[in-house]
Amino acid sequence: MHLSSKWAYYAKSCPIIIILLIIATKLNLFSYKSSEAQIDIARKSPNTSQEQEWAPQQQDIDQWENNAPFLHCPHGSDRRNEGLTKFKELVAANESSFCSCPSEVTFLLVTNLPEDQSPDSEHLYRLCGCNYAHVRLDSESAWLGMQWNFKYKVTPALQWLETNHASLPEDSFIMFSDAFDTGLIGDASNMVQHFLDYDCEMLGMSTVADWPPNKEFKLFESEKYPWSKCRPHLSSGAWMARVADALSYLRMWEADWTEKEGGMTETEKTRGWDDQMAFRRLHKRFYPRFKVDTLAKIWTRSDSSMDCI
């Protein structure tokens, strides 16, 4: 091929080459944006260490005592009525010497109660001088009706946080708990340090119960927390996180049912989406950045094994 013919060939080929380069660039850009989004979703908190297996200090296990400031009294716990009665007695006593709250934590409640009613957990927050927000569902926000639904533990909390996160103190924390069966019964002034001790982004409440029953999650939780015989499993009844991390995890928790991101278990295919099953999916996916409060530093379930780690 003569030199002039070569240049003519390249000139004719240039548009095609340019088009291919543009397409390749676009594909790389989309790939980059997708990866960037994944990194953003699964980002590390600047206050957590590198991912690795985690275990408490042996002395924390040997010298363990249950001093959790929050009591959870779910259906199925054998001391539920005793715990609920304790909440009412503390409220009726109208005396706050037993409790305290850290200023850097905002406590979040979601209920379907009318404006003139409050759960005992809210009365205890008021009594103890805690910073809290009560999200009340109404005919507009309760898109599934006013009867309680598992999804109301996720989306209303997320919507409130998306609206109000900018007004919360910088580097502050959110603690969510079930409003009707969880209450403050002691000194919570050190709960931020207790959270930091776990070196995580999200901390969930522990439970003795493998609920809903699931062999995969039961085995995973038992393997990750072998020191805990009485509280190795995750409960969605309460959780704590920095504000930015709370937003990220709530969005993924919501996506678990809006996009079926996690994949429904056989139990859920029969009974419907379950908030605790989805929470356990997230825990397995993001451990050790998502951990369980197996040392009951913040919450404890009201049952006969309260004094067993």
C-alpha positions as semicolon CSV with decimal commas, in nm:
position;residue;x (nm);y (nm);z (nm)
1;M;0,000;0,000;0,000
2;H;0,143;0,338;-0,095
3;L;0,191;0,605;0,170
4;S;-0,093;0,817;0,032
5;S;-0,320;0,513;0,033
6;K;-0,233;0,444;0,398
7;W;-0,327;0,795;0,505
8;A;-0,651;0,767;0,310
9;Y;-0,726;0,440;0,489
10;Y;-0,658;0,590;0,832
11;A;-0,864;0,898;0,750
12;K;-1,161;0,682;0,658
13;S;-1,111;0,467;0,969
14;C;-1,081;0,758;1,214
15;P;-1,454;0,821;1,264
16;I;-1,505;0,454;1,344
17;I;-1,210;0,453;1,582
18;I;-1,331;0,771;1,750
19;I;-1,679;0,626;1,794
20;L;-1,534;0,307;1,947
21;L;-1,319;0,513;2,183
22;I;-1,621;0,716;2,292
23;I;-1,821;0,400;2,357
24;A;-1,534;0,250;2,555
25;T;-1,502;0,570;2,758
26;K;-1,873;0,573;2,836
27;L;-1,867;0,211;2,945
28;N;-1,569;0,276;3,171
29;L;-1,740;0,581;3,314
30;F;-2,056;0,386;3,393
31;S;-1,847;0,110;3,545
32;Y;-1,663;0,366;3,756
33;K;-1,982;0,529;3,876
34;S;-2,129;0,190;3,962
35;S;-1,817;0,097;4,160
36;E;-1,820;0,437;4,328
37;A;-2,180;0,384;4,434
38;Q;-2,095;0,042;4,575
39;I;-1,801;0,184;4,765
40;D;-2,020;0,462;4,901
41;I;-2,279;0,212;5,022
42;A;-2,020;-0,019;5,175
43;R;-1,780;0,251;5,287
44;K;-1,586;0,230;5,606
45;S;-1,657;0,476;5,878
46;P;-1,349;0,691;5,939
47;N;-1,364;0,580;6,301
48;T;-1,342;0,205;6,241
49;S;-1,032;-0,005;6,182
50;Q;-0,957;-0,243;5,897
51;E;-1,195;-0,533;5,849
52;Q;-1,095;-0,833;6,058
53;E;-1,239;-1,092;6,289
54;W;-1,326;-0,935;6,621
55;A;-1,340;-1,059;6,979
56;P;-1,361;-0,884;7,315
57;Q;-1,073;-0,887;7,560
58;Q;-1,068;-1,204;7,766
59;Q;-1,096;-1,004;8,088
60;D;-1,418;-0,848;7,955
61;I;-1,557;-1,200;7,927
62;D;-1,418;-1,327;8,258
63;Q;-1,537;-1,022;8,454
64;W;-1,863;-0,974;8,267
65;E;-2,170;-0,842;8,444
66;N;-2,496;-0,735;8,288
67;N;-2,518;-0,359;8,342
68;A;-2,714;-0,274;8,029
69;P;-2,907;0,053;8,072
70;F;-3,183;-0,050;7,830
71;L;-3,424;-0,337;7,886
72;H;-3,605;-0,512;7,601
73;C;-3,921;-0,708;7,679
74;P;-4,032;-0,874;7,353
75;H;-4,304;-1,130;7,311
76;G;-4,152;-1,465;7,394
77;S;-3,925;-1,344;7,674
78;D;-4,011;-1,519;7,999
79;R;-3,976;-1,201;8,208
80;R;-4,163;-0,973;7,970
81;N;-4,440;-0,876;8,212
82;E;-4,187;-0,810;8,489
83;G;-3,993;-0,575;8,262
84;L;-4,300;-0,388;8,136
85;T;-4,414;-0,344;8,495
86;K;-4,073;-0,201;8,585
87;F;-4,114;0,066;8,315
88;K;-4,449;0,172;8,456
89;E;-4,316;0,183;8,812
90;L;-4,022;0,403;8,710
91;V;-4,253;0,641;8,523
92;A;-4,497;0,655;8,816
93;A;-4,215;0,728;9,062
94;N;-4,129;1,040;8,860
95;E;-3,772;1,036;8,993
96;S;-3,469;1,052;8,765
97;S;-3,173;0,967;8,989
98;F;-3,153;0,617;8,837
99;C;-3,083;0,733;8,481
100;S;-2,886;0,961;8,253
101;C;-2,837;1,011;7,879
102;P;-2,540;1,129;7,669
103;S;-2,602;1,456;7,487
104;E;-2,450;1,329;7,162
105;V;-2,719;1,061;7,113
106;T;-3,064;1,120;6,967
107;F;-3,310;0,847;7,063
108;L;-3,566;0,760;6,797
109;L;-3,913;0,612;6,842
110;V;-4,174;0,524;6,581
111;T;-4,534;0,453;6,684
112;N;-4,888;0,452;6,549
113;L;-5,021;0,627;6,860
114;P;-5,237;0,941;6,845
115;E;-5,095;1,274;6,965
116;D;-5,243;1,244;7,315
117;Q;-5,076;0,911;7,391
118;S;-4,714;0,820;7,461
119;P;-4,542;0,487;7,532
120;D;-4,358;0,436;7,860
121;S;-4,029;0,454;7,669
122;E;-4,103;0,817;7,580
123;H;-4,199;0,901;7,938
124;L;-3,864;0,756;8,050
125;Y;-3,674;0,963;7,793
126;R;-3,844;1,278;7,920
127;L;-3,781;1,184;8,281
128;C;-3,411;1,120;8,216
129;G;-3,359;1,435;8,007
130;C;-3,272;1,252;7,685
131;N;-3,268;1,403;7,337
132;Y;-3,532;1,208;7,149
133;A;-3,768;1,220;6,853
134;H;-4,106;1,048;6,836
135;V;-4,219;0,976;6,480
136;R;-4,596;0,934;6,486
137;L;-4,759;0,758;6,193
138;D;-5,079;0,910;6,060
139;S;-5,320;0,845;5,776
140;E;-5,073;0,995;5,527
141;S;-4,747;0,841;5,644
142;A;-4,891;0,498;5,730
143;W;-4,917;0,381;5,368
144;L;-5,005;0,027;5,475
145;G;-5,276;0,135;5,718
146;M;-5,265;0,227;6,084
147;Q;-5,218;-0,129;6,204
148;W;-4,852;-0,189;6,288
149;N;-4,636;-0,338;6,012
150;F;-4,272;-0,453;6,020
151;K;-4,186;-0,204;5,746
152;Y;-4,279;0,083;5,976
153;K;-3,961;0,013;6,175
154;V;-3,755;0,106;5,870
155;T;-3,902;0,354;5,623
156;P;-4,047;0,613;5,870
157;A;-3,716;0,616;6,060
158;L;-3,527;0,663;5,733
159;Q;-3,759;0,942;5,618
160;W;-3,721;1,125;5,948
161;L;-3,343;1,093;5,936
162;E;-3,321;1,210;5,574
163;T;-3,523;1,518;5,669
164;N;-3,348;1,597;5,997
165;H;-2,991;1,467;5,978
166;A;-2,845;1,806;5,887
167;S;-2,988;1,961;6,205
168;L;-2,831;1,699;6,433
169;P;-2,498;1,769;6,604
170;E;-2,194;1,681;6,397
171;D;-2,049;1,337;6,477
172;S;-2,358;1,253;6,680
173;F;-2,533;0,917;6,711
174;I;-2,880;0,773;6,659
175;M;-3,029;0,499;6,873
176;F;-3,354;0,340;6,761
177;S;-3,553;0,103;6,979
178;D;-3,894;-0,061;6,974
179;A;-4,117;0,193;7,143
180;F;-4,359;-0,038;7,323
181;D;-4,129;-0,295;7,483
182;T;-3,790;-0,124;7,532
183;G;-3,707;0,126;7,804
184;L;-3,425;0,307;7,980
185;I;-3,373;0,164;8,329
186;G;-3,022;0,281;8,420
187;D;-2,722;0,502;8,356
188;A;-2,664;0,536;7,980
189;S;-2,402;0,811;8,007
190;N;-2,125;0,577;7,882
191;M;-2,317;0,422;7,592
192;V;-2,117;0,609;7,326
193;Q;-1,791;0,466;7,461
194;H;-1,951;0,123;7,481
195;F;-2,050;0,159;7,115
196;L;-1,696;0,265;7,021
197;D;-1,554;-0,037;7,203
198;Y;-1,709;-0,258;6,937
199;D;-1,525;-0,073;6,658
200;C;-1,818;-0,084;6,417
201;E;-2,052;0,126;6,206
202;M;-2,377;-0,039;6,313
203;L;-2,445;-0,211;6,646
204;G;-2,757;-0,420;6,693
205;M;-2,921;-0,556;7,004
206;S;-2,853;-0,918;7,100
207;T;-3,101;-1,193;7,176
208;V;-3,098;-1,558;7,281
209;A;-3,355;-1,633;7,011
210;D;-3,276;-1,748;6,659
211;W;-3,577;-1,562;6,522
212;P;-3,715;-1,599;6,267
213;P;-3,558;-1,945;6,263
214;N;-3,284;-1,962;6,002
215;K;-3,000;-2,216;5,995
216;E;-2,767;-1,996;5,790
217;F;-2,789;-1,693;6,019
218;K;-2,794;-1,902;6,337
219;L;-2,469;-2,070;6,238
220;F;-2,307;-1,746;6,123
221;E;-2,391;-1,557;6,443
222;S;-2,285;-1,847;6,665
223;E;-1,952;-1,873;6,483
224;K;-1,879;-1,500;6,501
225;Y;-1,967;-1,467;6,871
226;P;-1,852;-1,799;7,025
227;W;-1,806;-1,646;7,373
228;S;-2,180;-1,578;7,395
229;K;-2,401;-1,871;7,485
230;C;-2,710;-1,675;7,591
231;R;-2,717;-1,379;7,349
232;P;-2,531;-1,456;7,023
233;H;-2,811;-1,364;6,784
234;L;-2,919;-1,034;6,634
235;S;-3,245;-0,857;6,719
236;S;-3,391;-0,569;6,520
237;G;-3,551;-0,436;6,838
238;A;-3,277;-0,174;6,880
239;W;-2,971;-0,046;6,702
240;M;-2,716;0,237;6,727
241;A;-2,497;0,410;6,468
242;R;-2,342;0,741;6,375
243;V;-2,588;0,954;6,180
244;A;-2,420;0,905;5,841
245;D;-2,391;0,530;5,894
246;A;-2,751;0,507;6,012
247;L;-2,863;0,666;5,684
248;S;-2,662;0,417;5,478
249;Y;-2,783;0,109;5,664
250;L;-3,147;0,222;5,675
251;R;-3,141;0,275;5,298
252;M;-3,008;-0,076;5,246
253;W;-3,257;-0,218;5,497
254;E;-3,542;-0,049;5,311
255;A;-3,405;-0,167;4,975
256;D;-3,423;-0,522;5,107
257;W;-3,801;-0,510;5,070
258;T;-3,850;-0,244;4,800
259;E;-3,599;-0,408;4,566
260;K;-3,585;-0,758;4,715
261;E;-3,210;-0,696;4,739
262;G;-3,145;-0,954;5,005
263;G;-3,354;-1,236;4,863
264;M;-3,656;-1,361;5,054
265;T;-3,616;-1,673;5,267
266;E;-3,865;-1,958;5,248
267;T;-4,020;-1,833;5,571
268;E;-4,071;-1,486;5,424
269;K;-4,219;-1,628;5,104
270;T;-4,491;-1,776;5,324
271;R;-4,530;-1,510;5,595
272;G;-4,413;-1,198;5,413
273;W;-4,107;-0,977;5,450
274;D;-3,959;-0,975;5,800
275;D;-3,759;-0,680;5,936
276;Q;-3,546;-0,898;6,163
277;M;-3,462;-1,147;5,888
278;A;-3,356;-0,857;5,667
279;F;-3,151;-0,707;5,950
280;R;-2,973;-1,040;5,992
281;R;-2,903;-1,045;5,619
282;L;-2,736;-0,705;5,647
283;H;-2,536;-0,819;5,948
284;K;-2,399;-1,122;5,764
285;R;-2,319;-0,907;5,462
286;F;-2,133;-0,632;5,649
287;Y;-1,980;-0,802;5,953
288;P;-1,747;-0,692;6,118
289;R;-1,856;-0,336;6,042
290;F;-2,199;-0,446;6,168
291;K;-2,182;-0,620;6,504
292;V;-2,413;-0,755;6,775
293;D;-2,407;-0,624;7,133
294;T;-2,324;-0,968;7,272
295;L;-2,176;-0,817;7,589
296;A;-2,501;-0,636;7,669
297;K;-2,319;-0,306;7,702
298;I;-2,627;-0,114;7,589
299;W;-2,931;-0,345;7,572
300;T;-3,043;-0,666;7,737
301;R;-3,342;-0,889;7,684
302;S;-3,571;-0,942;7,981
303;D;-3,553;-1,316;8,040
304;S;-3,417;-1,574;8,282
305;S;-3,077;-1,576;8,109
306;M;-3,013;-1,205;8,166
307;D;-2,711;-1,281;8,384
308;C;-2,559;-1,523;8,135
309;I;-2,328;-1,397;7,867
